[in-house]
Amino acid sequence: MEIFYIGNFPPPYGGATIKNDIIFKELSKYLKIEKFNTSVFKHQKYNMFNYLKLLLFLLRNKNNKGIICIHNYSLFKLTKIINILDKDMLKNISVFINGGIFDEVISKMHQNIEIYKNYKNIYVELYKMKDNLNNLGLNNVNVIPNCRPKPPNRKFYANDKHDEIKCVFMSRICYEKGVNLIIEAAKLLNHNNIPYTIDFYGPIDKKFKDYFVKEISDNNNLRYLGIFKSEKENVYDLLKNYDVLLFPSIYEGEGFPGILTEAKIAGIPIIASDFRDNSRIVKHMNEGIILSENNSEKLYETISMLYMDKELLYNMRYSSYLSGEKYFIENYTKFILDRL
């Protein structure tokens, strides 16, 4: 079977581009796929030419089955274009939604919900989104979490041979992701003589940079290690060396964060905010800890507790590792192929 795929692909490597890359590579094992990379629209100088290329791409594939995985607002525009070109084309297309606010946005924007009923499938990352979209009248919705390929020779790694608690943050470095809370919690750890390190990976927001750089330079237990190059390094080999992932995010667009999937596959527990669907993704006191209050004091207390209770930390580590089995893309391949 030959299908088409419209989505933004790396580089750069980010949540949306990684998701597309994973789905594309997995399905390419079984299908011949013609790809249109929407990342070309970042080059505004050539946008009119790129829009023409996309239109010709759609016309060439109007009788083929396809997949679309793009930003919500881009999806709204593209859906209208396809509906004008040939509304029957929608019946051959499966849509993968990025992030966790598609249901809210489509409702608030007063989109023509009827158009989206025509898609063959709409795949969301969260059951809450599926329920909300069902309530809007969309019954073509299924849930596929934010998956990753199964690593070869995956094994549990105890990581119990050090005397400090090693924490990691791997996401966009900004207020919305809770990095300021981590920095303030670190000061409390210092004050109370808890041995720890916290390593940060990710792009730094411009508005946050001065504050972040100063705080990192003032605290020897904090390190910024740049942007992780997922195309060159193995994220699981990196993460398994840490004791816990810190994720006190309050970012409104949060869906099923890929880093939570990666932490589970690597087998490290997660300390996360009780925000969006984090409490459904991370089983409290089993695969990690959901903060009852998203502040620096509660984060400090939680890190300290895991440092003091090595048995609890080990048990959470193993439970997180076991839960990672649910998030391999290979588990969903047949499901996707059967519904194309």
One Martini backbone bead per residue (centre of mass of N, CA, C, O) as a GRO file, in nm:
protein
  340
    1MET     BB    1   0.097   0.035   0.020
    2GLU     BB    2   0.020   0.380  -0.052
    3ILE     BB    3   0.107   0.677   0.124
    4PHE     BB    4   0.061   0.979   0.304
    5TYR     BB    5   0.263   1.248   0.471
    6ILE     BB    6   0.187   1.516   0.707
    7GLY     BB    7   0.471   1.691   0.851
    8ASN     BB    8   0.704   1.765   1.104
    9PHE     BB    9   1.055   1.735   1.067
   10PRO     BB   10   1.360   1.666   1.125
   11PRO     BB   11   1.495   1.936   1.170
   12PRO     BB   12   1.433   1.993   1.462
   13TYR     BB   13   1.431   1.863   1.787
   14GLY     BB   14   1.102   1.772   1.899
   15GLY     BB   15   0.805   1.670   1.990
   16ALA     BB   16   0.674   1.671   1.699
   17THR     BB   17   0.914   1.562   1.524
   18ILE     BB   18   0.956   1.298   1.677
   19LYS     BB   19   0.680   1.177   1.635
   20ASN     BB   20   0.690   1.166   1.326
   21ASP     BB   21   0.948   0.998   1.298
   22ILE     BB   22   0.839   0.744   1.442
   23ILE     BB   23   0.589   0.683   1.271
   24PHE     BB   24   0.723   0.678   0.993
   25LYS     BB   25   0.936   0.451   1.046
   26GLU     BB   26   0.737   0.231   1.129
   27LEU     BB   27   0.549   0.233   0.869
   28SER     BB   28   0.789   0.192   0.658
   29LYS     BB   29   0.809  -0.121   0.707
   30TYR     BB   30   0.504  -0.160   0.545
   31LEU     BB   31   0.520   0.112   0.373
   32LYS     BB   32   0.465   0.342   0.124
   33ILE     BB   33   0.590   0.684   0.169
   34GLU     BB   34   0.480   1.011   0.118
   35LYS     BB   35   0.645   1.314   0.200
   36PHE     BB   36   0.553   1.618   0.389
   37ASN     BB   37   0.743   1.892   0.503
   38THR     BB   38   0.635   2.164   0.709
   39SER     BB   39   0.912   2.308   0.780
   40VAL     BB   40   0.926   2.496   0.522
   41PHE     BB   41   0.741   2.733   0.656
   42LYS     BB   42   0.983   2.882   0.807
   43HIS     BB   43   1.047   2.992   0.511
   44GLN     BB   44   0.900   3.277   0.414
   45LYS     BB   45   1.025   3.342   0.134
   46TYR     BB   46   0.879   3.045   0.022
   47ASN     BB   47   0.571   3.006   0.089
   48MET     BB   48   0.414   3.014  -0.179
   49PHE     BB   49   0.565   2.776  -0.301
   50ASN     BB   50   0.491   2.572  -0.070
   51TYR     BB   51   0.186   2.586  -0.105
   52LEU     BB   52   0.188   2.476  -0.390
   53LYS     BB   53   0.321   2.206  -0.321
   54LEU     BB   54   0.095   2.110  -0.131
   55LEU     BB   55  -0.135   2.117  -0.334
   56LEU     BB   56  -0.006   1.913  -0.532
   57PHE     BB   57   0.017   1.686  -0.327
   58LEU     BB   58  -0.286   1.653  -0.278
   59LEU     BB   59  -0.373   1.599  -0.571
   60ARG     BB   60  -0.188   1.345  -0.609
   61ASN     BB   61  -0.335   1.211  -0.324
   62LYS     BB   62  -0.660   1.204  -0.329
   63ASN     BB   63  -0.674   0.862  -0.352
   64ASN     BB   64  -0.519   0.838  -0.090
   65LYS     BB   65  -0.388   0.749   0.189
   66GLY     BB   66  -0.347   0.925   0.515
   67ILE     BB   67  -0.132   1.151   0.714
   68ILE     BB   68  -0.171   1.383   0.995
   69CYS     BB   69   0.090   1.593   1.178
   70ILE     BB   70   0.001   1.895   1.326
   71HIS     BB   71  -0.071   2.184   1.418
   72ASN     BB   72  -0.372   2.289   1.507
   73TYR     BB   73  -0.396   2.549   1.321
   74SER     BB   74  -0.298   2.403   1.068
   75LEU     BB   75  -0.524   2.193   1.063
   76PHE     BB   76  -0.760   2.383   1.020
   77LYS     BB   77  -0.664   2.488   0.744
   78LEU     BB   78  -0.624   2.215   0.595
   79THR     BB   79  -0.912   2.112   0.624
   80LYS     BB   80  -1.044   2.330   0.450
   81ILE     BB   81  -0.888   2.272   0.193
   82ILE     BB   82  -0.974   1.975   0.156
   83ASN     BB   83  -1.280   2.028   0.159
   84ILE     BB   84  -1.268   2.193  -0.108
   85LEU     BB   85  -1.134   1.993  -0.295
   86ASP     BB   86  -1.223   1.707  -0.123
   87LYS     BB   87  -1.418   1.567   0.116
   88ASP     BB   88  -1.355   1.258   0.061
   89MET     BB   89  -1.054   1.266   0.152
   90LEU     BB   90  -1.097   1.255   0.464
   91LYS     BB   91  -1.176   0.939   0.471
   92ASN     BB   92  -0.843   0.871   0.422
   93ILE     BB   93  -0.768   1.019   0.700
   94SER     BB   94  -0.522   1.038   0.957
   95VAL     BB   95  -0.504   1.190   1.282
   96PHE     BB   96  -0.242   1.341   1.472
   97ILE     BB   97  -0.219   1.468   1.794
   98ASN     BB   98  -0.073   1.737   1.949
   99GLY     BB   99  -0.103   1.746   2.258
  100GLY     BB  100  -0.370   1.884   2.512
  101ILE     BB  101  -0.581   2.121   2.339
  102PHE     BB  102  -0.768   2.049   2.099
  103ASP     BB  103  -1.048   2.036   2.238
  104GLU     BB  104  -1.050   2.333   2.334
  105VAL     BB  105  -0.992   2.485   2.069
  106ILE     BB  106  -1.224   2.371   1.889
  107SER     BB  107  -1.444   2.491   2.077
  108LYS     BB  108  -1.360   2.801   2.098
  109MET     BB  109  -1.341   2.843   1.767
  110HIS     BB  110  -1.592   2.732   1.624
  111GLN     BB  111  -1.570   2.489   1.471
  112ASN     BB  112  -1.651   2.264   1.223
  113ILE     BB  113  -1.718   1.961   1.341
  114GLU     BB  114  -1.823   1.801   1.094
  115ILE     BB  115  -1.558   1.776   0.938
  116TYR     BB  116  -1.411   1.580   1.156
  117LYS     BB  117  -1.602   1.333   1.101
  118ASN     BB  118  -1.455   1.257   0.816
  119TYR     BB  119  -1.237   1.133   0.942
  120LYS     BB  120  -1.115   0.830   0.991
  121ASN     BB  121  -0.898   0.938   1.212
  122ILE     BB  122  -0.839   1.027   1.565
  123TYR     BB  123  -0.537   1.082   1.744
  124VAL     BB  124  -0.477   1.073   2.086
  125GLU     BB  125  -0.299   1.086   2.409
  126LEU     BB  126  -0.580   1.119   2.574
  127TYR     BB  127  -0.873   1.029   2.734
  128LYS     BB  128  -0.985   1.308   2.794
  129MET     BB  129  -0.993   1.399   2.497
  130LYS     BB  130  -1.180   1.182   2.394
  131ASP     BB  131  -1.422   1.255   2.570
  132ASN     BB  132  -1.454   1.549   2.469
  133LEU     BB  133  -1.490   1.475   2.164
  134ASN     BB  134  -1.735   1.298   2.201
  135ASN     BB  135  -1.912   1.536   2.320
  136LEU     BB  136  -1.883   1.686   2.025
  137GLY     BB  137  -1.935   1.421   1.813
  138LEU     BB  138  -1.666   1.249   1.807
  139ASN     BB  139  -1.628   0.892   1.695
  140ASN     BB  140  -1.308   0.890   1.561
  141VAL     BB  141  -1.160   0.831   1.845
  142ASN     BB  142  -0.826   0.760   1.960
  143VAL     BB  143  -0.568   0.612   2.171
  144ILE     BB  144  -0.220   0.732   2.156
  145PRO     BB  145   0.050   0.755   2.298
  146ASN     BB  146   0.364   0.878   2.365
  147CYS     BB  147   0.594   0.719   2.178
  148ARG     BB  148   0.851   0.461   2.146
  149PRO     BB  149   1.097   0.282   2.062
  150LYS     BB  150   1.226  -0.015   2.125
  151PRO     BB  151   1.488  -0.098   2.290
  152PRO     BB  152   1.762  -0.268   2.269
  153ASN     BB  153   1.834  -0.451   2.536
  154ARG     BB  154   1.646  -0.403   2.770
  155LYS     BB  155   1.724  -0.293   3.111
  156PHE     BB  156   1.757  -0.297   3.439
  157TYR     BB  157   1.873  -0.013   3.648
  158ALA     BB  158   1.957   0.058   3.971
  159ASN     BB  159   2.146   0.296   4.065
  160ASP     BB  160   2.309   0.239   4.387
  161LYS     BB  161   2.629   0.390   4.374
  162HIS     BB  162   2.539   0.652   4.556
  163ASP     BB  163   2.510   0.945   4.796
  164GLU     BB  164   2.329   1.091   4.600
  165ILE     BB  165   2.086   1.287   4.436
  166LYS     BB  166   1.996   1.246   4.094
  167CYS     BB  167   1.890   1.504   3.882
  168VAL     BB  168   1.653   1.576   3.605
  169PHE     BB  169   1.615   1.809   3.330
  170MET     BB  170   1.403   1.775   3.015
  171SER     BB  171   1.348   2.082   2.860
  172ARG     BB  172   1.218   2.369   2.854
  173ILE     BB  173   1.369   2.672   2.974
  174CYS     BB  174   1.122   2.784   3.205
  175TYR     BB  175   0.856   2.882   3.387
  176GLU     BB  176   0.632   2.683   3.272
  177LYS     BB  177   0.832   2.427   3.359
  178GLY     BB  178   0.953   2.497   3.662
  179VAL     BB  179   1.257   2.596   3.703
  180ASN     BB  180   1.232   2.794   3.942
  181LEU     BB  181   1.150   2.572   4.147
  182ILE     BB  182   1.410   2.409   4.132
  183ILE     BB  183   1.603   2.633   4.225
  184GLU     BB  184   1.464   2.681   4.502
  185ALA     BB  185   1.492   2.389   4.603
  186ALA     BB  186   1.803   2.386   4.598
  187LYS     BB  187   1.840   2.588   4.831
  188LEU     BB  188   1.711   2.398   5.043
  189LEU     BB  189   1.909   2.168   5.012
  190ASN     BB  190   2.153   2.330   5.099
  191HIS     BB  191   2.048   2.425   5.383
  192ASN     BB  192   1.997   2.091   5.457
  193ASN     BB  193   2.230   1.902   5.351
  194ILE     BB  194   2.157   1.776   5.068
  195PRO     BB  195   2.277   1.551   4.853
  196TYR     BB  196   2.314   1.688   4.514
  197THR     BB  197   2.195   1.690   4.168
  198ILE     BB  198   2.126   1.915   3.879
  199ASP     BB  199   2.033   1.859   3.546
  200PHE     BB  200   2.021   2.049   3.238
  201TYR     BB  201   1.805   2.019   2.947
  202GLY     BB  202   1.777   2.265   2.694
  203PRO     BB  203   1.617   2.525   2.582
  204ILE     BB  204   1.645   2.876   2.629
  205ASP     BB  205   1.469   3.124   2.721
  206LYS     BB  206   1.522   3.451   2.683
  207LYS     BB  207   1.365   3.560   2.945
  208PHE     BB  208   1.535   3.335   3.133
  209LYS     BB  209   1.847   3.348   3.103
  210ASP     BB  210   1.968   3.539   3.318
  211TYR     BB  211   1.858   3.393   3.564
  212PHE     BB  212   1.970   3.109   3.505
  213VAL     BB  213   2.274   3.168   3.479
  214LYS     BB  214   2.309   3.283   3.763
  215GLU     BB  215   2.208   3.040   3.930
  216ILE     BB  216   2.410   2.833   3.820
  217SER     BB  217   2.672   2.993   3.906
  218ASP     BB  218   2.578   2.991   4.231
  219ASN     BB  219   2.550   2.658   4.189
  220ASN     BB  220   2.733   2.360   4.200
  221ASN     BB  221   2.468   2.156   4.172
  222LEU     BB  222   2.431   2.302   3.902
  223ARG     BB  223   2.364   2.205   3.549
  224TYR     BB  224   2.435   2.295   3.215
  225LEU     BB  225   2.412   2.062   2.912
  226GLY     BB  226   2.222   2.150   2.705
  227ILE     BB  227   2.128   2.001   2.406
  228PHE     BB  228   1.995   1.713   2.331
  229LYS     BB  229   2.118   1.469   2.093
  230SER     BB  230   1.908   1.233   1.971
  231GLU     BB  231   2.067   1.161   1.696
  232LYS     BB  232   2.351   1.081   1.871
  233GLU     BB  233   2.203   0.991   2.136
  234ASN     BB  234   2.109   0.800   2.422
  235VAL     BB  235   1.861   0.867   2.643
  236TYR     BB  236   1.870   0.606   2.825
  237ASP     BB  237   2.171   0.612   2.898
  238LEU     BB  238   2.136   0.877   3.049
  239LEU     BB  239   1.886   0.848   3.249
  240LYS     BB  240   1.981   0.589   3.417
  241ASN     BB  241   2.190   0.778   3.595
  242TYR     BB  242   1.940   0.864   3.737
  243ASP     BB  243   1.688   0.902   3.995
  244VAL     BB  244   1.528   1.167   3.877
  245LEU     BB  245   1.256   1.335   3.738
  246LEU     BB  246   1.182   1.673   3.667
  247PHE     BB  247   0.812   1.798   3.641
  248PRO     BB  248   0.684   2.125   3.716
  249SER     BB  249   0.456   2.180   3.513
  250ILE     BB  250   0.240   2.472   3.355
  251TYR     BB  251   0.190   2.407   3.064
  252GLU     BB  252  -0.088   2.444   2.864
  253GLY     BB  253   0.012   2.242   2.612
  254GLU     BB  254   0.008   1.990   2.764
  255GLY     BB  255   0.017   1.647   2.728
  256PHE     BB  256   0.224   1.385   2.642
  257PRO     BB  257   0.519   1.382   2.751
  258GLY     BB  258   0.803   1.243   2.621
  259ILE     BB  259   0.984   1.240   2.881
  260LEU     BB  260   0.803   1.041   3.038
  261THR     BB  261   0.843   0.805   2.854
  262GLU     BB  262   1.157   0.796   2.874
  263ALA     BB  263   1.172   0.752   3.180
  264LYS     BB  264   1.024   0.481   3.184
  265ILE     BB  265   1.207   0.326   2.990
  266ALA     BB  266   1.465   0.381   3.171
  267GLY     BB  267   1.382   0.371   3.487
  268ILE     BB  268   1.258   0.650   3.620
  269PRO     BB  269   1.137   0.852   3.830
  270ILE     BB  270   0.869   1.100   3.892
  271ILE     BB  271   0.842   1.453   3.942
  272ALA     BB  272   0.515   1.602   3.940
  273SER     BB  273   0.272   1.785   3.855
  274ASP     BB  274  -0.078   1.861   3.911
  275PHE     BB  275  -0.111   1.857   3.570
  276ARG     BB  276  -0.328   1.778   3.381
  277ASP     BB  277  -0.218   1.429   3.310
  278ASN     BB  278   0.006   1.339   3.515
  279SER     BB  279  -0.168   1.153   3.717
  280ARG     BB  280  -0.216   0.937   3.482
  281ILE     BB  281   0.082   0.879   3.397
  282VAL     BB  282   0.162   0.899   3.708
  283LYS     BB  283   0.191   0.682   3.963
  284HIS     BB  284   0.140   0.739   4.278
  285MET     BB  285   0.390   0.594   4.471
  286ASN     BB  286   0.519   0.416   4.215
  287GLU     BB  287   0.643   0.596   3.951
  288GLY     BB  288   0.606   0.839   4.157
  289ILE     BB  289   0.540   1.197   4.213
  290ILE     BB  290   0.266   1.397   4.301
  291LEU     BB  291   0.221   1.714   4.363
  292SER     BB  292   0.014   1.876   4.586
  293GLU     BB  293   0.219   2.118   4.545
  294ASN     BB  294   0.346   2.372   4.320
  295ASN     BB  295   0.641   2.399   4.490
  296SER     BB  296   0.952   2.427   4.634
  297GLU     BB  297   0.893   2.288   4.907
  298LYS     BB  298   0.767   2.023   4.794
  299LEU     BB  299   1.007   1.949   4.619
  300TYR     BB  300   1.214   1.930   4.842
  301GLU     BB  301   1.069   1.714   5.017
  302THR     BB  302   1.069   1.492   4.795
  303ILE     BB  303   1.371   1.468   4.744
  304SER     BB  304   1.445   1.407   5.040
  305MET     BB  305   1.278   1.149   5.073
  306LEU     BB  306   1.429   0.986   4.849
  307TYR     BB  307   1.705   1.005   4.982
  308MET     BB  308   1.622   0.861   5.257
  309ASP     BB  309   1.446   0.641   5.072
  310LYS     BB  310   1.584   0.388   4.900
  311GLU     BB  311   1.357   0.181   4.870
  312LEU     BB  312   1.149   0.363   4.734
  313LEU     BB  313   1.324   0.444   4.495
  314TYR     BB  314   1.363   0.159   4.382
  315ASN     BB  315   1.061   0.083   4.344
  316MET     BB  316   0.999   0.317   4.149
  317ARG     BB  317   1.201   0.241   3.937
  318TYR     BB  318   1.073  -0.034   3.865
  319SER     BB  319   0.785   0.066   3.801
  320SER     BB  320   0.865   0.252   3.574
  321TYR     BB  321   0.991   0.037   3.395
  322LEU     BB  322   0.731  -0.135   3.359
  323SER     BB  323   0.551   0.100   3.236
  324GLY     BB  324   0.714   0.130   2.962
  325GLU     BB  325   0.575  -0.106   2.797
  326LYS     BB  326   0.322   0.084   2.699
  327TYR     BB  327   0.534   0.289   2.504
  328PHE     BB  328   0.545   0.127   2.237
  329ILE     BB  329   0.494   0.154   1.902
  330GLU     BB  330   0.466  -0.155   1.842
  331ASN     BB  331   0.187  -0.184   1.998
  332TYR     BB  332   0.034   0.008   1.748
  333THR     BB  333   0.077  -0.077   1.453
  334LYS     BB  334  -0.168  -0.259   1.386
  335PHE     BB  335  -0.385  -0.056   1.463
  336ILE     BB  336  -0.311   0.148   1.241
  337LEU     BB  337  -0.311  -0.033   0.985
  338ASP     BB  338  -0.613  -0.142   1.015
  339ARG     BB  339  -0.724   0.187   0.990
  340LEU     BB  340  -0.637   0.304   0.701
   0.00000   0.00000   0.00000
